[in-house]
Amino acid sequence: MPIPAPLAPRRALVVANPTAGTVRAGLFEDVVRMCRERIESVGVHRTTHPGSATAAVRAATGRGGAGVDLVVAVGGDGTVREVVEGLVTPGGPAGAALAVVPAGTGNSNYRTLWADRPWQETLRATVSGDPRAAELRTMDLGSLAETGGLVLLGACSGLVAEGLVAARAVRATGRERYARALPDAAAAHRPYPGRVTVDGAVLYEGDTVLANVGGGRYRGGQYLILPYSELDDGLLDVCVVGAEVPAVDVPDLAREGRLHERAGVLHGRGRRVVVERLDGQPLCFEYDGELQQLNWARMTVDVLPGALAVWGAPTKEVTRVDTEGAVPLGGVARA
């Protein structure tokens, strides 16, 4: 949901992960310099360990903090998620909003917000508060019920999670690393007996290649899984790929934006989504690109409506996707 008449940010914190997948020399300095051209007060924080970004954001936005109204996350999807964990409060969006500068392996969060627009263009629009080029809005998140973990981009069982395992053996960076790993994972994949329940109703039961839950349209920065996902409708989107679709076909279909066209692919929406494995074996799943090393047969994701304030492209613009026509940033109406 757009936030009416936003003012240009006045106090910002730039949080950067110096070890992110595609960080180049001088990127952090370029971001800080661009912010300082427009914003009166800019703090900086380089992450040093897991949780470092979350702690820095909480210190800057909490009671007694610097009172920042913008946090710029410079890094990949993991860095963005840590920043978001520091921004989100139980009562709704924090006083500070999120902006993303992509410097990671997949950068799916950035692509969801801005498509493939250059970060220099999007950051300049954000720090100037130009309503013609950038919009401040609220965004739904998810929560993993079993742990309370925050789900920003999405959670997925099966093939997408197995791709993360295969990526450990790939010597590459950026989107190329996962692009090489996913076909290897697909070649070795065996569908699992699964069930997906949305708000108490069974959406799918049977042999399952993957079940993806969340709001981010892309996984791995290039695989279109949820083409009709809306950022702020108060619902989680679900995509289930059944065994009618050969796993080896999934990487190309998703990269080309044609996965949703295939028979055996189901979509749904709801406030609570339960993904189960029915043979007693552990469910292989991940969320926000982090493989979960848990001996569980299920994952449950609940929606957190409007939990995050974020800068992105205006809703009147379209996000370019490789489907027929184009899908608006806020999603399309469906009968």
C-alpha positions as protocol buffer text, in pm:
chain_id: "A"
residue {
  index: 1
  type: MET
  ca { x: 0 y: 0 z: 0 }
}
residue {
  index: 2
  type: PRO
  ca { x: 146 y: 340 z: -96 }
}
residue {
  index: 3
  type: ILE
  ca { x: 213 y: 575 z: 195 }
}
residue {
  index: 4
  type: PRO
  ca { x: 59 y: 916 z: 108 }
}
residue {
  index: 5
  type: ALA
  ca { x: 279 y: 1216 z: 30 }
}
residue {
  index: 6
  type: PRO
  ca { x: 614 y: 1089 z: 160 }
}
residue {
  index: 7
  type: LEU
  ca { x: 885 y: 1342 z: 235 }
}
residue {
  index: 8
  type: ALA
  ca { x: 1240 y: 1296 z: 116 }
}
residue {
  index: 9
  type: PRO
  ca { x: 1449 y: 1108 z: 377 }
}
residue {
  index: 10
  type: ARG
  ca { x: 1637 y: 1332 z: 622 }
}
residue {
  index: 11
  type: ARG
  ca { x: 1844 y: 1090 z: 830 }
}
residue {
  index: 12
  type: ALA
  ca { x: 1983 y: 766 z: 688 }
}
residue {
  index: 13
  type: LEU
  ca { x: 2190 y: 465 z: 787 }
}
residue {
  index: 14
  type: VAL
  ca { x: 2384 y: 281 z: 515 }
}
residue {
  index: 15
  type: VAL
  ca { x: 2449 y: -83 z: 605 }
}
residue {
  index: 16
  type: ALA
  ca { x: 2690 y: -275 z: 381 }
}
residue {
  index: 17
  type: ASN
  ca { x: 2811 y: -633 z: 373 }
}
residue {
  index: 18
  type: PRO
  ca { x: 3172 y: -613 z: 246 }
}
residue {
  index: 19
  type: THR
  ca { x: 3173 y: -986 z: 168 }
}
residue {
  index: 20
  type: ALA
  ca { x: 2853 y: -990 z: -40 }
}
residue {
  index: 21
  type: GLY
  ca { x: 2872 y: -1182 z: -366 }
}
residue {
  index: 22
  type: THR
  ca { x: 2921 y: -900 z: -617 }
}
residue {
  index: 23
  type: VAL
  ca { x: 3060 y: -613 z: -410 }
}
residue {
  index: 24
  type: ARG
  ca { x: 3316 y: -412 z: -608 }
}
residue {
  index: 25
  type: ALA
  ca { x: 3580 y: -180 z: -472 }
}
residue {
  index: 26
  type: GLY
  ca { x: 3435 y: 161 z: -399 }
}
residue {
  index: 27
  type: LEU
  ca { x: 3067 y: 60 z: -413 }
}
residue {
  index: 28
  type: PHE
  ca { x: 3003 y: 140 z: -46 }
}
residue {
  index: 29
  type: GLU
  ca { x: 3173 y: 479 z: -80 }
}
residue {
  index: 30
  type: ASP
  ca { x: 2969 y: 557 z: -391 }
}
residue {
  index: 31
  type: VAL
  ca { x: 2644 y: 480 z: -208 }
}
residue {
  index: 32
  type: VAL
  ca { x: 2738 y: 692 z: 93 }
}
residue {
  index: 33
  type: ARG
  ca { x: 2843 y: 981 z: -129 }
}
residue {
  index: 34
  type: MET
  ca { x: 2515 y: 973 z: -321 }
}
residue {
  index: 35
  type: CYS
  ca { x: 2317 y: 971 z: 3 }
}
residue {
  index: 36
  type: ARG
  ca { x: 2514 y: 1261 z: 147 }
}
residue {
  index: 37
  type: GLU
  ca { x: 2443 y: 1470 z: -161 }
}
residue {
  index: 38
  type: ARG
  ca { x: 2074 y: 1478 z: -63 }
}
residue {
  index: 39
  type: ILE
  ca { x: 2040 y: 1371 z: 300 }
}
residue {
  index: 40
  type: GLU
  ca { x: 2147 y: 1591 z: 588 }
}
residue {
  index: 41
  type: SER
  ca { x: 2268 y: 1311 z: 817 }
}
residue {
  index: 42
  type: VAL
  ca { x: 2410 y: 977 z: 698 }
}
residue {
  index: 43
  type: GLY
  ca { x: 2553 y: 710 z: 928 }
}
residue {
  index: 44
  type: VAL
  ca { x: 2747 y: 407 z: 807 }
}
residue {
  index: 45
  type: HIS
  ca { x: 2786 y: 49 z: 926 }
}
residue {
  index: 46
  type: ARG
  ca { x: 2993 y: -232 z: 773 }
}
residue {
  index: 47
  type: THR
  ca { x: 2877 y: -574 z: 887 }
}
residue {
  index: 48
  type: THR
  ca { x: 3129 y: -790 z: 1069 }
}
residue {
  index: 49
  type: HIS
  ca { x: 2935 y: -1107 z: 1158 }
}
residue {
  index: 50
  type: PRO
  ca { x: 2587 y: -1261 z: 1128 }
}
residue {
  index: 51
  type: GLY
  ca { x: 2340 y: -1041 z: 1313 }
}
residue {
  index: 52
  type: SER
  ca { x: 2560 y: -734 z: 1288 }
}
residue {
  index: 53
  type: ALA
  ca { x: 2323 y: -558 z: 1046 }
}
residue {
  index: 54
  type: THR
  ca { x: 2018 y: -632 z: 1260 }
}
residue {
  index: 55
  type: ALA
  ca { x: 2182 y: -493 z: 1574 }
}
residue {
  index: 56
  type: ALA
  ca { x: 2299 y: -177 z: 1398 }
}
residue {
  index: 57
  type: VAL
  ca { x: 1954 y: -106 z: 1255 }
}
residue {
  index: 58
  type: ARG
  ca { x: 1782 y: -160 z: 1588 }
}
residue {
  index: 59
  type: ALA
  ca { x: 2027 y: 73 z: 1758 }
}
residue {
  index: 60
  type: ALA
  ca { x: 1969 y: 344 z: 1497 }
}
residue {
  index: 61
  type: THR
  ca { x: 1590 y: 318 z: 1486 }
}
residue {
  index: 62
  type: GLY
  ca { x: 1500 y: 225 z: 1843 }
}
residue {
  index: 63
  type: ARG
  ca { x: 1441 y: 443 z: 2145 }
}
residue {
  index: 64
  type: GLY
  ca { x: 1752 y: 648 z: 2207 }
}
residue {
  index: 65
  type: GLY
  ca { x: 1882 y: 581 z: 1855 }
}
residue {
  index: 66
  type: ALA
  ca { x: 1966 y: 826 z: 1579 }
}
residue {
  index: 67
  type: GLY
  ca { x: 1606 y: 852 z: 1460 }
}
residue {
  index: 68
  type: VAL
  ca { x: 1684 y: 755 z: 1101 }
}
residue {
  index: 69
  type: ASP
  ca { x: 1400 y: 743 z: 851 }
}
residue {
  index: 70
  type: LEU
  ca { x: 1588 y: 548 z: 581 }
}
residue {
  index: 71
  type: VAL
  ca { x: 1808 y: 237 z: 599 }
}
residue {
  index: 72
  type: VAL
  ca { x: 2000 y: 153 z: 282 }
}
residue {
  index: 73
  type: ALA
  ca { x: 2100 y: -214 z: 262 }
}
residue {
  index: 74
  type: VAL
  ca { x: 2404 y: -270 z: 38 }
}
residue {
  index: 75
  type: GLY
  ca { x: 2444 y: -642 z: -22 }
}
residue {
  index: 76
  type: GLY
  ca { x: 2255 y: -952 z: -123 }
}
residue {
  index: 77
  type: ASP
  ca { x: 1927 y: -1102 z: -12 }
}
residue {
  index: 78
  type: GLY
  ca { x: 2080 y: -1226 z: 314 }
}
residue {
  index: 79
  type: THR
  ca { x: 2197 y: -878 z: 408 }
}
residue {
  index: 80
  type: VAL
  ca { x: 1858 y: -732 z: 320 }
}
residue {
  index: 81
  type: ARG
  ca { x: 1683 y: -986 z: 541 }
}
residue {
  index: 82
  type: GLU
  ca { x: 1910 y: -900 z: 837 }
}
residue {
  index: 83
  type: VAL
  ca { x: 1833 y: -531 z: 789 }
}
residue {
  index: 84
  type: VAL
  ca { x: 1460 y: -604 z: 773 }
}
residue {
  index: 85
  type: GLU
  ca { x: 1481 y: -802 z: 1099 }
}
residue {
  index: 86
  type: GLY
  ca { x: 1607 y: -482 z: 1258 }
}
residue {
  index: 87
  type: LEU
  ca { x: 1335 y: -269 z: 1101 }
}
residue {
  index: 88
  type: VAL
  ca { x: 1025 y: -476 z: 1172 }
}
residue {
  index: 89
  type: THR
  ca { x: 840 y: -415 z: 1497 }
}
residue {
  index: 90
  type: PRO
  ca { x: 544 y: -610 z: 1643 }
}
residue {
  index: 91
  type: GLY
  ca { x: 305 y: -318 z: 1591 }
}
residue {
  index: 92
  type: GLY
  ca { x: 377 y: -265 z: 1219 }
}
residue {
  index: 93
  type: PRO
  ca { x: 630 y: -77 z: 1009 }
}
residue {
  index: 94
  type: ALA
  ca { x: 912 y: 99 z: 1190 }
}
residue {
  index: 95
  type: GLY
  ca { x: 967 y: 471 z: 1147 }
}
residue {
  index: 96
  type: ALA
  ca { x: 1246 y: 397 z: 899 }
}
residue {
  index: 97
  type: ALA
  ca { x: 1195 y: 260 z: 550 }
}
residue {
  index: 98
  type: LEU
  ca { x: 1413 y: 19 z: 353 }
}
residue {
  index: 99
  type: ALA
  ca { x: 1607 y: 91 z: 35 }
}
residue {
  index: 100
  type: VAL
  ca { x: 1814 y: -176 z: -140 }
}
residue {
  index: 101
  type: VAL
  ca { x: 2138 y: -149 z: -339 }
}
residue {
  index: 102
  type: PRO
  ca { x: 2198 y: -493 z: -500 }
}
residue {
  index: 103
  type: ALA
  ca { x: 2542 y: -643 z: -438 }
}
residue {
  index: 104
  type: GLY
  ca { x: 2473 y: -1009 z: -373 }
}
residue {
  index: 105
  type: THR
  ca { x: 2438 y: -1338 z: -552 }
}
residue {
  index: 106
  type: GLY
  ca { x: 2068 y: -1338 z: -645 }
}
residue {
  index: 107
  type: ASN
  ca { x: 1937 y: -989 z: -557 }
}
residue {
  index: 108
  type: SER
  ca { x: 1579 y: -1113 z: -583 }
}
residue {
  index: 109
  type: ASN
  ca { x: 1453 y: -850 z: -338 }
}
residue {
  index: 110
  type: TYR
  ca { x: 1589 y: -569 z: -552 }
}
residue {
  index: 111
  type: ARG
  ca { x: 1441 y: -714 z: -869 }
}
residue {
  index: 112
  type: THR
  ca { x: 1100 y: -745 z: -702 }
}
residue {
  index: 113
  type: LEU
  ca { x: 1108 y: -375 z: -612 }
}
residue {
  index: 114
  type: TRP
  ca { x: 1280 y: -223 z: -915 }
}
residue {
  index: 115
  type: ALA
  ca { x: 1307 y: -485 z: -1193 }
}
residue {
  index: 116
  type: ASP
  ca { x: 1646 y: -434 z: -1361 }
}
residue {
  index: 117
  type: ARG
  ca { x: 1676 y: -58 z: -1326 }
}
residue {
  index: 118
  type: PRO
  ca { x: 2031 y: 57 z: -1236 }
}
residue {
  index: 119
  type: TRP
  ca { x: 2081 y: 105 z: -864 }
}
residue {
  index: 120
  type: GLN
  ca { x: 2222 y: 454 z: -915 }
}
residue {
  index: 121
  type: GLU
  ca { x: 1892 y: 559 z: -1071 }
}
residue {
  index: 122
  type: THR
  ca { x: 1674 y: 402 z: -803 }
}
residue {
  index: 123
  type: LEU
  ca { x: 1880 y: 527 z: -510 }
}
residue {
  index: 124
  type: ARG
  ca { x: 1885 y: 880 z: -651 }
}
residue {
  index: 125
  type: ALA
  ca { x: 1504 y: 869 z: -684 }
}
residue {
  index: 126
  type: THR
  ca { x: 1471 y: 740 z: -327 }
}
residue {
  index: 127
  type: VAL
  ca { x: 1694 y: 992 z: -152 }
}
residue {
  index: 128
  type: SER
  ca { x: 1529 y: 1278 z: -340 }
}
residue {
  index: 129
  type: GLY
  ca { x: 1180 y: 1150 z: -257 }
}
residue {
  index: 130
  type: ASP
  ca { x: 1073 y: 1199 z: -620 }
}
residue {
  index: 131
  type: PRO
  ca { x: 715 y: 1056 z: -641 }
}
residue {
  index: 132
  type: ARG
  ca { x: 743 y: 1027 z: -1019 }
}
residue {
  index: 133
  type: ALA
  ca { x: 1029 y: 779 z: -990 }
}
residue {
  index: 134
  type: ALA
  ca { x: 1003 y: 618 z: -645 }
}
residue {
  index: 135
  type: GLU
  ca { x: 723 y: 528 z: -408 }
}
residue {
  index: 136
  type: LEU
  ca { x: 720 y: 466 z: -34 }
}
residue {
  index: 137
  type: ARG
  ca { x: 487 y: 181 z: 47 }
}
residue {
  index: 138
  type: THR
  ca { x: 418 y: -95 z: 296 }
}
residue {
  index: 139
  type: MET
  ca { x: 501 y: -456 z: 219 }
}
residue {
  index: 140
  type: ASP
  ca { x: 373 y: -785 z: 357 }
}
residue {
  index: 141
  type: LEU
  ca { x: 615 y: -1032 z: 514 }
}
residue {
  index: 142
  type: GLY
  ca { x: 588 y: -1387 z: 640 }
}
residue {
  index: 143
  type: SER
  ca { x: 670 y: -1560 z: 965 }
}
residue {
  index: 144
  type: LEU
  ca { x: 782 y: -1922 z: 999 }
}
residue {
  index: 145
  type: ALA
  ca { x: 548 y: -2045 z: 1271 }
}
residue {
  index: 146
  type: GLU
  ca { x: 779 y: -2320 z: 1395 }
}
residue {
  index: 147
  type: THR
  ca { x: 1062 y: -2079 z: 1485 }
}
residue {
  index: 148
  type: GLY
  ca { x: 924 y: -1725 z: 1454 }
}
residue {
  index: 149
  type: GLY
  ca { x: 1179 y: -1659 z: 1178 }
}
residue {
  index: 150
  type: LEU
  ca { x: 1101 y: -1368 z: 949 }
}
residue {
  index: 151
  type: VAL
  ca { x: 1037 y: -1453 z: 582 }
}
residue {
  index: 152
  type: LEU
  ca { x: 1105 y: -1162 z: 350 }
}
residue {
  index: 153
  type: LEU
  ca { x: 1143 y: -1308 z: 4 }
}
residue {
  index: 154
  type: GLY
  ca { x: 995 y: -1653 z: 29 }
}
residue {
  index: 155
  type: ALA
  ca { x: 1022 y: -2005 z: 162 }
}
residue {
  index: 156
  type: CYS
  ca { x: 1051 y: -2307 z: -63 }
}
residue {
  index: 157
  type: SER
  ca { x: 1066 y: -2684 z: -33 }
}
residue {
  index: 158
  type: GLY
  ca { x: 1215 y: -2931 z: -275 }
}
residue {
  index: 159
  type: LEU
  ca { x: 1410 y: -2828 z: -582 }
}
residue {
  index: 160
  type: VAL
  ca { x: 1482 y: -2464 z: -494 }
}
residue {
  index: 161
  type: ALA
  ca { x: 1627 y: -2570 z: -158 }
}
residue {
  index: 162
  type: GLU
  ca { x: 1824 y: -2853 z: -318 }
}
residue {
  index: 163
  type: GLY
  ca { x: 1976 y: -2597 z: -554 }
}
residue {
  index: 164
  type: LEU
  ca { x: 2138 y: -2429 z: -254 }
}
residue {
  index: 165
  type: VAL
  ca { x: 2304 y: -2757 z: -162 }
}
residue {
  index: 166
  type: ALA
  ca { x: 2436 y: -2801 z: -517 }
}
residue {
  index: 167
  type: ALA
  ca { x: 2563 y: -2441 z: -521 }
}
residue {
  index: 168
  type: ARG
  ca { x: 2820 y: -2525 z: -255 }
}
residue {
  index: 169
  type: ALA
  ca { x: 3023 y: -2711 z: -517 }
}
residue {
  index: 170
  type: VAL
  ca { x: 3002 y: -2439 z: -785 }
}
residue {
  index: 171
  type: ARG
  ca { x: 3296 y: -2202 z: -823 }
}
residue {
  index: 172
  type: ALA
  ca { x: 3120 y: -1891 z: -952 }
}
residue {
  index: 173
  type: THR
  ca { x: 2969 y: -1570 z: -819 }
}
residue {
  index: 174
  type: GLY
  ca { x: 2651 y: -1372 z: -867 }
}
residue {
  index: 175
  type: ARG
  ca { x: 2346 y: -1518 z: -1035 }
}
residue {
  index: 176
  type: GLU
  ca { x: 2572 y: -1748 z: -1238 }
}
residue {
  index: 177
  type: ARG
  ca { x: 2646 y: -1961 z: -932 }
}
residue {
  index: 178
  type: TYR
  ca { x: 2285 y: -2062 z: -871 }
}
residue {
  index: 179
  type: ALA
  ca { x: 2218 y: -2082 z: -1246 }
}
residue {
  index: 180
  type: ARG
  ca { x: 2485 y: -2351 z: -1271 }
}
residue {
  index: 181
  type: ALA
  ca { x: 2374 y: -2533 z: -958 }
}
residue {
  index: 182
  type: LEU
  ca { x: 1998 y: -2557 z: -1018 }
}
residue {
  index: 183
  type: PRO
  ca { x: 2019 y: -2780 z: -1331 }
}
residue {
  index: 184
  type: ASP
  ca { x: 2251 y: -3016 z: -1141 }
}
residue {
  index: 185
  type: ALA
  ca { x: 2003 y: -3030 z: -854 }
}
residue {
  index: 186
  type: ALA
  ca { x: 1719 y: -3087 z: -1101 }
}
residue {
  index: 187
  type: ALA
  ca { x: 1899 y: -3379 z: -1263 }
}
residue {
  index: 188
  type: ALA
  ca { x: 1934 y: -3550 z: -925 }
}
residue {
  index: 189
  type: HIS
  ca { x: 1591 y: -3450 z: -792 }
}
residue {
  index: 190
  type: ARG
  ca { x: 1330 y: -3700 z: -682 }
}
residue {
  index: 191
  type: PRO
  ca { x: 978 y: -3566 z: -615 }
}
residue {
  index: 192
  type: TYR
  ca { x: 864 y: -3609 z: -257 }
}
residue {
  index: 193
  type: PRO
  ca { x: 514 y: -3707 z: -135 }
}
residue {
  index: 194
  type: GLY
  ca { x: 372 y: -3376 z: -18 }
}
residue {
  index: 195
  type: ARG
  ca { x: 68 y: -3175 z: 77 }
}
residue {
  index: 196
  type: VAL
  ca { x: 10 y: -2798 z: 68 }
}
residue {
  index: 197
  type: THR
  ca { x: -271 y: -2647 z: 273 }
}
residue {
  index: 198
  type: VAL
  ca { x: -386 y: -2285 z: 237 }
}
residue {
  index: 199
  type: ASP
  ca { x: -601 y: -2143 z: 517 }
}
residue {
  index: 200
  type: GLY
  ca { x: -707 y: -2494 z: 615 }
}
residue {
  index: 201
  type: ALA
  ca { x: -800 y: -2612 z: 265 }
}
residue {
  index: 202
  type: VAL
  ca { x: -584 y: -2858 z: 72 }
}
residue {
  index: 203
  type: LEU
  ca { x: -446 y: -2692 z: -242 }
}
residue {
  index: 204
  type: TYR
  ca { x: -239 y: -2992 z: -353 }
}
residue {
  index: 205
  type: GLU
  ca { x: -151 y: -3344 z: -243 }
}
residue {
  index: 206
  type: GLY
  ca { x: 80 y: -3573 z: -436 }
}
residue {
  index: 207
  type: ASP
  ca { x: 434 y: -3606 z: -563 }
}
residue {
  index: 208
  type: THR
  ca { x: 593 y: -3262 z: -537 }
}
residue {
  index: 209
  type: VAL
  ca { x: 889 y: -3100 z: -713 }
}
residue {
  index: 210
  type: LEU
  ca { x: 867 y: -2776 z: -513 }
}
residue {
  index: 211
  type: ALA
  ca { x: 629 y: -2564 z: -309 }
}
residue {
  index: 212
  type: ASN
  ca { x: 714 y: -2193 z: -288 }
}
residue {
  index: 213
  type: VAL
  ca { x: 545 y: -1957 z: -40 }
}
residue {
  index: 214
  type: GLY
  ca { x: 592 y: -1582 z: -9 }
}
residue {
  index: 215
  type: GLY
  ca { x: 570 y: -1250 z: -184 }
}
residue {
  index: 216
  type: GLY
  ca { x: 886 y: -1225 z: -394 }
}
residue {
  index: 217
  type: ARG
  ca { x: 823 y: -1305 z: -757 }
}
residue {
  index: 218
  type: TYR
  ca { x: 1176 y: -1423 z: -826 }
}
residue {
  index: 219
  type: ARG
  ca { x: 1406 y: -1671 z: -661 }
}
residue {
  index: 220
  type: GLY
  ca { x: 1777 y: -1670 z: -731 }
}
residue {
  index: 221
  type: GLY
  ca { x: 1730 y: -1332 z: -896 }
}
residue {
  index: 222
  type: GLN
  ca { x: 1618 y: -1485 z: -1226 }
}
residue {
  index: 223
  type: TYR
  ca { x: 1364 y: -1763 z: -1172 }
}
residue {
  index: 224
  type: LEU
  ca { x: 1005 y: -1641 z: -1195 }
}
residue {
  index: 225
  type: ILE
  ca { x: 801 y: -1853 z: -955 }
}
residue {
  index: 226
  type: LEU
  ca { x: 521 y: -1620 z: -843 }
}
residue {
  index: 227
  type: PRO
  ca { x: 441 y: -1397 z: -1145 }
}
residue {
  index: 228
  type: TYR
  ca { x: 118 y: -1259 z: -997 }
}
residue {
  index: 229
  type: SER
  ca { x: 238 y: -1194 z: -644 }
}
residue {
  index: 230
  type: GLU
  ca { x: 129 y: -865 z: -486 }
}
residue {
  index: 231
  type: LEU
  ca { x: 351 y: -698 z: -230 }
}
residue {
  index: 232
  type: ASP
  ca { x: 74 y: -553 z: -16 }
}
residue {
  index: 233
  type: ASP
  ca { x: -251 y: -749 z: -47 }
}
residue {
  index: 234
  type: GLY
  ca { x: -225 y: -901 z: 301 }
}
residue {
  index: 235
  type: LEU
  ca { x: -185 y: -1252 z: 157 }
}
residue {
  index: 236
  type: LEU
  ca { x: 90 y: -1502 z: 86 }
}
residue {
  index: 237
  type: ASP
  ca { x: 121 y: -1637 z: -266 }
}
residue {
  index: 238
  type: VAL
  ca { x: 182 y: -2008 z: -324 }
}
residue {
  index: 239
  type: CYS
  ca { x: 320 y: -2201 z: -622 }
}
residue {
  index: 240
  type: VAL
  ca { x: 324 y: -2580 z: -623 }
}
residue {
  index: 241
  type: VAL
  ca { x: 498 y: -2773 z: -900 }
}
residue {
  index: 242
  type: GLY
  ca { x: 376 y: -3130 z: -919 }
}
residue {
  index: 243
  type: ALA
  ca { x: 560 y: -3426 z: -1063 }
}
residue {
  index: 244
  type: GLU
  ca { x: 380 y: -3387 z: -1398 }
}
residue {
  index: 245
  type: VAL
  ca { x: 645 y: -3125 z: -1466 }
}
residue {
  index: 246
  type: PRO
  ca { x: 988 y: -3291 z: -1497 }
}
residue {
  index: 247
  type: ALA
  ca { x: 1230 y: -3130 z: -1255 }
}
residue {
  index: 248
  type: VAL
  ca { x: 1490 y: -3093 z: -1531 }
}
residue {
  index: 249
  type: ASP
  ca { x: 1249 y: -2861 z: -1717 }
}
residue {
  index: 250
  type: VAL
  ca { x: 1188 y: -2629 z: -1423 }
}
residue {
  index: 251
  type: PRO
  ca { x: 1504 y: -2411 z: -1440 }
}
residue {
  index: 252
  type: ASP
  ca { x: 1450 y: -2311 z: -1805 }
}
residue {
  index: 253
  type: LEU
  ca { x: 1074 y: -2270 z: -1765 }
}
residue {
  index: 254
  type: ALA
  ca { x: 1117 y: -2045 z: -1460 }
}
residue {
  index: 255
  type: ARG
  ca { x: 1397 y: -1841 z: -1613 }
}
residue {
  index: 256
  type: GLU
  ca { x: 1192 y: -1787 z: -1929 }
}
residue {
  index: 257
  type: GLY
  ca { x: 882 y: -1691 z: -1726 }
}
residue {
  index: 258
  type: ARG
  ca { x: 677 y: -1988 z: -1856 }
}
residue {
  index: 259
  type: LEU
  ca { x: 653 y: -2212 z: -1550 }
}
residue {
  index: 260
  type: HIS
  ca { x: 307 y: -2088 z: -1456 }
}
residue {
  index: 261
  type: GLU
  ca { x: 175 y: -2194 z: -1799 }
}
residue {
  index: 262
  type: ARG
  ca { x: 241 y: -2566 z: -1747 }
}
residue {
  index: 263
  type: ALA
  ca { x: -16 y: -2822 z: -1643 }
}
residue {
  index: 264
  type: GLY
  ca { x: 74 y: -2953 z: -1300 }
}
residue {
  index: 265
  type: VAL
  ca { x: 159 y: -2607 z: -1163 }
}
residue {
  index: 266
  type: LEU
  ca { x: -90 y: -2472 z: -910 }
}
residue {
  index: 267
  type: HIS
  ca { x: -117 y: -2125 z: -755 }
}
residue {
  index: 268
  type: GLY
  ca { x: -301 y: -2006 z: -446 }
}
residue {
  index: 269
  type: ARG
  ca { x: -322 y: -1725 z: -193 }
}
residue {
  index: 270
  type: GLY
  ca { x: -390 y: -1718 z: 178 }
}
residue {
  index: 271
  type: ARG
  ca { x: -291 y: -1601 z: 524 }
}
residue {
  index: 272
  type: ARG
  ca { x: -144 y: -1932 z: 647 }
}
residue {
  index: 273
  type: VAL
  ca { x: 29 y: -2190 z: 428 }
}
residue {
  index: 274
  type: VAL
  ca { x: 142 y: -2532 z: 549 }
}
residue {
  index: 275
  type: VAL
  ca { x: 386 y: -2738 z: 340 }
}
residue {
  index: 276
  type: GLU
  ca { x: 428 y: -3101 z: 448 }
}
residue {
  index: 277
  type: ARG
  ca { x: 622 y: -3410 z: 354 }
}
residue {
  index: 278
  type: LEU
  ca { x: 403 y: -3717 z: 409 }
}
residue {
  index: 279
  type: ASP
  ca { x: 647 y: -4009 z: 421 }
}
residue {
  index: 280
  type: GLY
  ca { x: 802 y: -3922 z: 758 }
}
residue {
  index: 281
  type: GLN
  ca { x: 1128 y: -3801 z: 606 }
}
residue {
  index: 282
  type: PRO
  ca { x: 1260 y: -3448 z: 677 }
}
residue {
  index: 283
  type: LEU
  ca { x: 1137 y: -3176 z: 445 }
}
residue {
  index: 284
  type: CYS
  ca { x: 1421 y: -3007 z: 256 }
}
residue {
  index: 285
  type: PHE
  ca { x: 1338 y: -2636 z: 260 }
}
residue {
  index: 286
  type: GLU
  ca { x: 1488 y: -2290 z: 273 }
}
residue {
  index: 287
  type: TYR
  ca { x: 1374 y: -1938 z: 330 }
}
residue {
  index: 288
  type: ASP
  ca { x: 1531 y: -1622 z: 193 }
}
residue {
  index: 289
  type: GLY
  ca { x: 1811 y: -1831 z: 45 }
}
residue {
  index: 290
  type: GLU
  ca { x: 1910 y: -1995 z: 375 }
}
residue {
  index: 291
  type: LEU
  ca { x: 1891 y: -2374 z: 383 }
}
residue {
  index: 292
  type: GLN
  ca { x: 1724 y: -2494 z: 703 }
}
residue {
  index: 293
  type: GLN
  ca { x: 1905 y: -2777 z: 880 }
}
residue {
  index: 294
  type: LEU
  ca { x: 1601 y: -2897 z: 1069 }
}
residue {
  index: 295
  type: ASN
  ca { x: 1462 y: -3247 z: 1109 }
}
residue {
  index: 296
  type: TRP
  ca { x: 1104 y: -3141 z: 1035 }
}
residue {
  index: 297
  type: ALA
  ca { x: 838 y: -3282 z: 807 }
}
residue {
  index: 298
  type: ARG
  ca { x: 657 y: -2949 z: 765 }
}
residue {
  index: 299
  type: MET
  ca { x: 692 y: -2572 z: 746 }
}
residue {
  index: 300
  type: THR
  ca { x: 416 y: -2325 z: 827 }
}
residue {
  index: 301
  type: VAL
  ca { x: 423 y: -1966 z: 703 }
}
residue {
  index: 302
  type: ASP
  ca { x: 188 y: -1696 z: 837 }
}
residue {
  index: 303
  type: VAL
  ca { x: 145 y: -1356 z: 672 }
}
residue {
  index: 304
  type: LEU
  ca { x: 248 y: -1035 z: 849 }
}
residue {
  index: 305
  type: PRO
  ca { x: 41 y: -773 z: 663 }
}
residue {
  index: 306
  type: GLY
  ca { x: 203 y: -437 z: 593 }
}
residue {
  index: 307
  type: ALA
  ca { x: 494 y: -512 z: 823 }
}
residue {
  index: 308
  type: LEU
  ca { x: 765 y: -326 z: 630 }
}
residue {
  index: 309
  type: ALA
  ca { x: 797 y: 23 z: 484 }
}
residue {
  index: 310
  type: VAL
  ca { x: 1000 y: 10 z: 163 }
}
residue {
  index: 311
  type: TRP
  ca { x: 1099 y: 226 z: -133 }
}
residue {
  index: 312
  type: GLY
  ca { x: 1028 y: 84 z: -478 }
}
residue {
  index: 313
  type: ALA
  ca { x: 908 y: 170 z: -827 }
}
residue {
  index: 314
  type: PRO
  ca { x: 574 y: 353 z: -847 }
}
residue {
  index: 315
  type: THR
  ca { x: 281 y: 112 z: -877 }
}
residue {
  index: 316
  type: LYS
  ca { x: 177 y: 268 z: -1207 }
}
residue {
  index: 317
  type: GLU
  ca { x: 500 y: 141 z: -1362 }
}
residue {
  index: 318
  type: VAL
  ca { x: 541 y: -216 z: -1480 }
}
residue {
  index: 319
  type: THR
  ca { x: 797 y: -468 z: -1380 }
}
residue {
  index: 320
  type: ARG
  ca { x: 931 y: -636 z: -1692 }
}
residue {
  index: 321
  type: VAL
  ca { x: 892 y: -1012 z: -1676 }
}
residue {
  index: 322
  type: ASP
  ca { x: 927 y: -1277 z: -1941 }
}
residue {
  index: 323
  type: THR
  ca { x: 562 y: -1371 z: -1961 }
}
residue {
  index: 324
  type: GLU
  ca { x: 304 y: -1265 z: -2215 }
}
residue {
  index: 325
  type: GLY
  ca { x: 275 y: -890 z: -2180 }
}
residue {
  index: 326
  type: ALA
  ca { x: 390 y: -740 z: -1850 }
}
residue {
  index: 327
  type: VAL
  ca { x: 290 y: -773 z: -1487 }
}
residue {
  index: 328
  type: PRO
  ca { x: 242 y: -452 z: -1285 }
}
residue {
  index: 329
  type: LEU
  ca { x: 452 y: -415 z: -973 }
}
residue {
  index: 330
  type: GLY
  ca { x: 143 y: -445 z: -757 }
}
residue {
  index: 331
  type: GLY
  ca { x: 20 y: -753 z: -941 }
}
residue {
  index: 332
  type: VAL
  ca { x: -264 y: -805 z: -1186 }
}
residue {
  index: 333
  type: ALA
  ca { x: -633 y: -851 z: -1128 }
}
residue {
  index: 334
  type: ARG
  ca { x: -750 y: -1207 z: -1168 }
}
residue {
  index: 335
  type: ALA
  ca { x: -1100 y: -1337 z: -1206 }
}
